[in-house]
């Protein structure tokens, strides 16, 4: 079995929500987690639909597919 190399400072971490998005009530907590990853030296990429909540999904189907 091959395992990927461990992440190290400078590695990119993408965070997305292709199902249900993170509701506004949890954005503060999300910011804390993303801030911690960044302060640990990681490059964090936020998905376009991460912070949206459109009828219990992160965005309309067309936008999620992008």
N, C-alpha and C positions, 0 to 999 in steps of 0.2 A: 504494500500500500504506500502510495506517495502522498505526502502532506505538503501543502504550500508553505513557503517560508513565512515566519512570523512577521507581523506588521512591525514597522519601525518608524521613528519620527520621519516625516516627509512623505509617508505613504498616503494614498488617497483613500478616503472612506466615503462611499455614496450612501445617503440616507434618503429613502423614498417611501411613498405610501401608494401602492398601486391598487389597493383595496379601499379601505376607509381611511380618510385623512385624520390628522391629529386635530381634535377640536380646540377652539380658542382657549378654553379653560385649562388646557394642558400645555399651551405654548411656552409659558414661563419655565415649566419643567423641561421641555424640549430644549429651550435655549441654554439651560444649565448643563444638560448632557452634551450638547454640541460644543458649548464653550469649553467643557472639560476635555473633549477630544482635541480641540484646537490648541488648548494650552499644553497638551501632551505632545504637541508637535505634528499632529496629523492634519492633512488638508481635507476638509469636509465639504462635500458637494451635496447641496440640498436639492432633492427632486422638485420639479415644478408643482406637483400636486401634494406635497408633504403637509402643508398647512391649510389646505382647503378641506371643506366638508360640505359636499353637495348631495343632499338627500341620502345621507349615510354612506356615501362613497367619496373618494378623494377628489373626483372631478368627473365631468361627463366622459363617456367612453372614448370619444375621439381624442380628447386631451390626454387621457391616461395612456392611450396607445402611442402617442408621440413620445 
